Amino acid sequence: MAESELIDALDRADVAPAPVSARATPRSRLVAGLTWATAYQAFELAATFAAMLITARLIPPGEYGRATAVVAVLAALNTFSFSAFASHALQLPEHVDADWTMHWTAGFYFQSALFIVCELCACAAWFSPIYRNIALLLHLAGIGLLFAWPNQLAITMLYRELNFARLKMISALCMIAKLTVTIGVALSGHGALGIVLANSVVSCIPFGFDLIVVRGWRPNVGWWRWPEWRKYAAPARFGLQRMLGSAIAGVRDALEAAVLPVTLGFGSIGLVSRANALYGTTVGRLEHIVLDTVYPFLPRANADAVQYGRRALLLVQAVCFLTLPAAVFIALEGPGLSRVLYGQKWIAADPLILPAAVGGALVSVVGLLSTVLLASGRTRQSVILDGLAAAMMAAALAGIATGRTASSYLWWIAGGQLVSATAGVVLVHELMPHRWLWRSIVPSMITSALAGWLLSIAHPAGVPHAGIVHVAAAGFLFSVTVCAALRLLFGRVLIELFDALSWRGWPRRLLLLSA
């Protein structure tokens, strides 16, 4: 499933005529979104890697530890962030305007409350011999929580406007400013201060500055008055449900942090992290680009069940046709790929790559189905699915007791996410077009399994020292097999898909599909 398929289909799915004043079609906006998102991801990778080489030599471990302690407090407070309420604006249909002044007012009160709580925590830290050395950092971080109020609103506005160019350009400027401040302050010998200042304060300024100063947006007069919460009922309900999901995930992370060091040890935790990263930093990053860019288009169609079903199906196809084959390939060729990316020092992680890839693919599917539910306005069902996935993650911690090994932990995660994915399929079924499973998930599973079986016979992965040549040859064989299996076993599905997309170009001719 290529990006162009998704783009063309969105144009076809829009049955309502565009307003005369519209400057761009959904197709051109999605093209721009995917292009800008991909370019920003490449820039972010390069910038953070270069900064890491510098900061790792400037900032001692103790300063990193102080900054990490502050980040933990902020992570807990940000569970109740105003952004969960502001994102309700993305749920509105195409021609319904959001009440931005009401969001602005609510954001002021929410973020002010978080600011006060953070400052109280900082004051309390002064009286503790252990936490006194992070008290000043907490005071600084509290200021960032207040600045986040216009910043989060501005980001939501840009997503609602589908203004991806401005969104990613400001994000890039924000990244440059953060890294500059971090390195500049670290050079003066205050590494923790630089990290907190950059990530908690500087990062919360650019979008709000652009909204108020550059774009000149202003809320209505009297915005500071106590809001009429009855008028804010829908965003409040949406935000509280999203907060519940974040809180559940936070509890799961806390349990993991408490249990894994005792049961597995830090060495095994590092191997688990590296095995998960092999999937997350490759396929996971591409999936994030697609979901982050396409999501704002989905809720705009939720008033029309047929139109929404088309868009949702195309999103599911795009993610599944990308995720499931890639997971199988990484499961089989992970050792060789790990050697190419990470070198020889991570050989001990090889046995964990298979369960990590399986679990990663299932987590992706669960997240995808939760996104489809959320975009359709079924926030409660989305939270239930996220809660089930988090509960299955937590249950995997109990599974360590059976083997107390990293491999058993990852397999328990994969089994739990299989349960969650099955529940997600049931929940989204009525939102999707007829036979949607046979047009998205099932073809991906069958063709990936066949390609993996052939690859294991014709090109065994038992020679990881072969390096990039071995991985490239395996990738070519695997890709050709997937395409051939799709053509032979699911030719009718491809024909229906290409007909819906009005796609009569070279891919159709290459697969020998009738016009």
N, C-alpha and C positions, 0 to 999 in steps of 0.2 A: 504494500500500500504506500504509494509515494505521496509527498506533500501536495503535488499538483492535483492528484485525485481529490484530496480533501478540499482543496481550494475551489476547483470547478464544481464540485457537488454542492458546496455552500451557495454558490451563485444560483444553481438550479433549484435549490431548496427554498429560496426566497420568493414566495409567491406574491407578496405584497409589493407594489411599485415603490421604488425609492423616491424620497422627497426631492423636489426639484433642486433644493439648495444643497443636496448631498454632494460632497466633493469627491467621494471615492466609493467604489462598489465593495461588497464584502470580500470579493476575490482579491482586489488590490490591497485591501487592508490586511487580509490574512497573509498575503505574500510579504507585505512589509513587516508584519509582526514576526513571522518565522525567520525572515532575513535578519532583522535587528536582534532578535533573541539569540540566534546562532552566532552572530558577530560579537555580541556582548559576552556570551559564554567563552568564546575564544580569547577575547581580551581579558576577561576576569582570570582565566587559567594562567595566562602568561604573566599578568601583573602580580597575582598572589604568589606565584612560584618565585618570581624575581625578588619580591619583598621577603619571602620566607628565607631566602639565602642570606639576606642582610640581617633581619631581625633575630634569626637563630644565633647569630654571632654577637649581637649587641645586647640582648635581653637575657639575663641569667634565669635559671629555673625558678628561683624564689619569687621573682617579679611575675613570671607567668602564673605561679601559684596564687599570688594575691589577686591578679586579674581574673583568674578562673573562679575564685570564691565570689567575687562581685558579679560575674556573669551568672552564677548559679542563683543568686538572689534576684537578678533581673529576669531570668527565665521564669521563675515562679510568679513574679509580678506581672509579666507580660502575658501570662495565661488569661488575665482579665483585661487585656488591652482593648482599646476602642476600635482597633482594626476589625475585630470580629463583627461589630455592629455596622461599621461603615461599608463592609463588603456586601451588605444586603442590597446596596444600590446596583450591584452587578446582577442581582436576581430579577430585576424589573424587566418587563417586556420592552420591545424596541421603542415604542412611541410613548412610554411612560417616563416622565421626568422625576428624578430623585429630589427630595427636599434637602438640598445641601446645607441650608442654614440650620435646619433642625439637627443634621448630623454634626455640624460645627459646634452647636451648643452642647449637645450630648458629649461630644469629644472633649470639650473643655472641662466638663464636670468629671468625666471618667478619668482622664489623664491627670487632673488636679488631685483627685483622690489617691491615685497611684503615686504621684509625686510626694504627697504628705506621708504616705505609708513608708516609702523609701527613706525619706528624711528622718522619720522616727526610728527606723532600723539603724540608720547611721548614728543617730544620737545614742541609741542603746549600745552600739558597738564601742563607743568611747569608754564605757564602763567595764569592758571585758578585756582582760590582759591578752587574750588570744586574738580577738577581732579588732583590737584598737588600731592595728596597722592597716586596716582596710576601711576605717570609718570615713576618712576624707574622700576616698574613692567612691564610697556609697553616696556621699553628699553630691559629688559630681554626677554620678549616674542618675540621681533623682532629677537633676536639671534636664537630662536627656529625655526622661519620661514626659516631662512637660512639653518639650519641643516636638515630641513625636505626635502631638495632637494635630497641628496643621499638616505635618509631613504625611501622616497616614491618610488624611482626607485627600490630599493632592494626588497621592498614588492611586487611590480608588477612582478619582475623577478621570485620570489618564486612561485607566483600564476601561472605564465606562465609555469614554470617547474613542476607544480603540486607537489612541495616539501612541503607538509603540515606538515611533522614532524619538519623540521627546522623552518618553519613559526610559528608554535604554541609554540615550545620550546623557541624561541627568544621572542615571545610575553609574555610568562610566566616570563622570566628573566626581561623583560621590566616592567612588572607589579610589580615584587618584588622591582626593583630599584625605581620605582615611589613611591610606598608606603613607602619604607625606607627613601627616601629623604623627603617626606611630613611629616612623623612623626618626623624625626630627626631635621628638621628645626623648626617644630612647638614646639618642646621641648625647643628651644632657645627663644621662644616668638615671632616668626615671621611666623605666620600661613599663611598669604596671600602669602608671599615670597615662602614658601614651596610648596604651591599648584601650583603656576605659574611655579616655577622651575621644579617641577616634571612633570607636565602635558604638558608644552610648550617647555621645553628644554630636559630634561632627556628622555622623550618618543620619541624624534626625533633623538636619537643617535644610539641605538643598531643595527638596521638593516643596517644602513649605515656603521657602524664599521665592522659588519660581512662581508659586501660586499667588502669593500676596504682592510681591514686588514687581516681578517681571510680567506676569499675566494680568495683574491688577484686579484679581477677584476680591469681592467684599461680601460678607454676610449681610443679611437684612438688619436694619436698625433695631436695636433692642435685643440682640441675640444673646446677651449675657443674662437675661432674666431666666429664672427657674423654668425649665422646659415643661411643656404639657406632655407628660409621659404617655397619656392615652393616644396622642397622635403618633407617638414613637413606638407603639405597641408591636408592629410587625418587625421593624429592625431590632427591637429589644428581644423579642422572642427568638429571632434568627440568631442574634449574637449570643444569647444565653445557651442555646443549643450547641453552637460551635464551641463555646467555652467549655461545655461539658465534655465534648470530645477531646479537647486539649488537656483538660484535667485528667481524664482517663489515661491518655498517653503519658502524661507527666508521672502519674502513679506507677505505670509500667516501667518507665525509665528509672524511677527511684528504686523499685524492687530489683531491677537488673543491676544497678550500681551497688546495691547492698549484697546481693547473692553471688554474683559471678566472681568477684575477687576471692571469696571464701571457698567456693566450690571448684573453680577452674584455675585460679591464679592469674596474675597479670600477663604472664607469658602467653598462655593460651588465649586470653582475651585479645592480645595483639594479633595473633594468628587469625582469630575469627574476624576481627576488624579488617584485616588485609584481604581475606577471602571474600567478604561482603563487598569490599571496595572494588574488586575486579569486575563485578557486575554493576555496581552503583555508579562508578566513574566512567563507564562506557555506555551501555544501553540505558542505564538509569538517567544519565544526563540528557540523552536525546529524548527520552520519554518526558522528562520535565519540560523541555522546550516546547514539545507538542501540546501538553496539557496546559501549561501556563499561557500559551498564546491562544489556543482554541477555546478555552473555557469561557471567556467573555462573550463568545458568539452563541453559546448554547442557550442560556436563559432567555435570550431575546426571542426564541422560538417556542417557549414552553406554553404559549397560549394556543398553539396549533399542534395537536398531537401527531399528525402525519409529518409535518415539517420537522418537529423535534425528533421524531423517530429516525428520520433520514440523517439528520446531523449526528445524533448519538451513535447510530450504526457506523457511520463513517469514522467517527472518533475511535470506536471500539475496534474496527478493522485496522486502523492505522497503528494503534498501540499493540494489538495482538499479533499482527503480521510482523511487527518489529521485535516485540518482546519474547515471544515463545520460541521462534527459531534461534534467536541470539542466545537465549538461556541454554538451549540444548547444545549449541556450538561451544559456549563457554564451559559447560559441564564436561564436554569431551576433550576440548583442546585447552582447557584452563591452565594445566602445567606449562605447556609451551608458551601460551600467551603471558603467563606470569613471568616466565624467564625473560621475555622480550621487554616487558614493562618495568619489572621490579628487580631483575637480576637473580643471582643464585642464592642470596641470603634468605629468601622466603620459601625455600623448598619444603620446609616443614608444614606450610599451609596447603600443600597440594591435596591431601585427603579431604580437606574441608571445602574445596572449590565446588564439587558436585552438589552437596546439600545446600551450600550458600546460593548457587545459581538457581536451583529449584525453588528455594524459599524466596529469593529475590523476584523471580518471575511471578510467583503467586501473590506476593505483596503488591506488585505492580498491578495485577489484575484486580485485586481488592480495592486498591486506591482508585483505579479507573471506574469501577462500578459505583463506588461511593460518590465520585465526581458526577456521574450521570444522574444519580438520585438527587444530589444537591442542586444541580443546575435545573432540574425539573420542578424544584420547589418542595421536594419531599425531604426537608431538612431533618425531621425526626428519624426517618428511616436511614438517612445517611449517617446520623450520629449512632444509631443502633448498630449499623454495620461496622463503623469505626471502633465502637466499643467492643464488639465481638472480636474483631481482629486484635485489639489490645489485650483482651482477656486471654485469647489463644497464645499471644506472646508471653504473657505472664505465666500461663499454665506450662509453657515450655521450661520455665525455671524449675518446676517440680519434676520435670522429666530428667533433669540432670542427675537426680538421686538414683536413677536406674543404672547409669553408667559412669557418671561424673566425668564425662569426656566432652570436648568441644564438638566432636562429630555428632554425638547423640543430641546435644542441645540444638544444633542446626537442623537435624532431622525432625525434632519435635516442633520447631518453628514451622518447617515446611508442612508438616501434617496439620497443624493448627490453622495455617493460612489456607490450606485446601478446604477445610470446613468453612472458613469465612468466605472464600470465593464461591463455594456452592450456595451459601446463603445469599450472597450478592446477586448471583444469577437469578435466583427465585424472586428477589425483590425488584429487579429491573425488568423482568420479563414482559410485563404488561405495557411498559413504555416503549418497547422496541418493535420493529416491523416483524412481519411473519417470517418464520424460519431464520431468525437472526443468528442463532447459534451456529447453524449450518453455513452461514455466510461470513462468519468471523472467527469464533473461537475453535470450532471443530476442525475446519480446514488447516488452521495454524498448528493444532496439536498433531494431527495425522501426518501432515507433510514434514513437520519437524522430526517426528519419530522415525519416519522412513529415511530421511536424509541422515539422521544420526546413526541409524543402523548401518546404512551403506558406508558412512564415513568410518565407523569403527572397524569395518571389514577391509575396505580398500585402502585406508590411510590411517593405520593405528597411531594412537597418540603416545606410544611408549618411547618415543625418542625426543624428549623435550629439549635436548641439547642441540637439535637441528635448528632451533631459533626461528627467525622471521621467515625464512624460506618455507619451512615446514608449515607454519601457521598460515601463510599466504596461500599455499597449495591446498591446504585443508579447507580454508575459507571459500576458495573458488569451487571446489568439488561440492561442498555443502550447499552453496547458493544455487548452483546449477541443478542439483537434485531437488531442492525445494521448489524451484520454478517448474521443473518437469513434472513433479508429483502434483502440483496444483493444476497443471494443464490436463493431465491424464485423468485425475480423480475428481476434480472439481471444475471442469471446463464450463459447465453450465453456470456455476456461480460466477466465474470470471466474465462470461458473456453478459450476464445480467448486470454485473458491476460496471463493465465498460459501456454497456448501453445506457445505464443511468447517468454515467459521466460524459456521454457523447465523445468517448475517447476512441479514435480510430487511427492512432498514430503507430509508430514502430513497435511498441511493446505488444500491441495486439497482433500485428503481423508476425512478429518474432515467435509468439506462442501459437501461431497457426490457428487463430480464432477467426470464425467467419465474421464478416463485416455486418 
